[in-house]
């Protein structure tokens, strides 16, 4: 197996895993939390936002960026120009659409939620706003991560 193929496959696995996590949150996790009484949903989401800060998730989430970049660089100058195009697209999709959106849109909402006491009236008012806005941006992250994974698969076949 060539180094380019190995990097491309690893990049696909990393971005696919992240896309799957985001997909689960969009499709059922946050929706289930929203069905709970606000105090319970808020407390659960606050705990999730603490537990997600771990080497496995962060290593996969942020580690996909250099993997994708190195794969795209490795494709440069090869006899597979389509691989370079697809990998470059994957780098952009994951870096901007997943990592960038997380840092600019999801993390600030998580931080605001973390600062609230789950049983407070302020938290109860913010909770439906949080769910709606957080899910919107999570859908963007989901699509971006899965597009990056698909770009890697197409690049591997190029």
Secondary structure, DSSP 8 states (H G I E B T S, - for coil): --HHHHHHHHHHHHHHHHHHHHHHIIIIIHHHHHHS-HHHHHHHHHHHHHHT-SHHHHHHHHHHHHHHHHHHHHHTTSS-HHHHHHHHHHHHIIIIIIIIHIIIIIHHHHHHHHTS-TTSHHHHHHHHHHHHHHHHHHHHHHHHHHHHHHHHHHHHH-
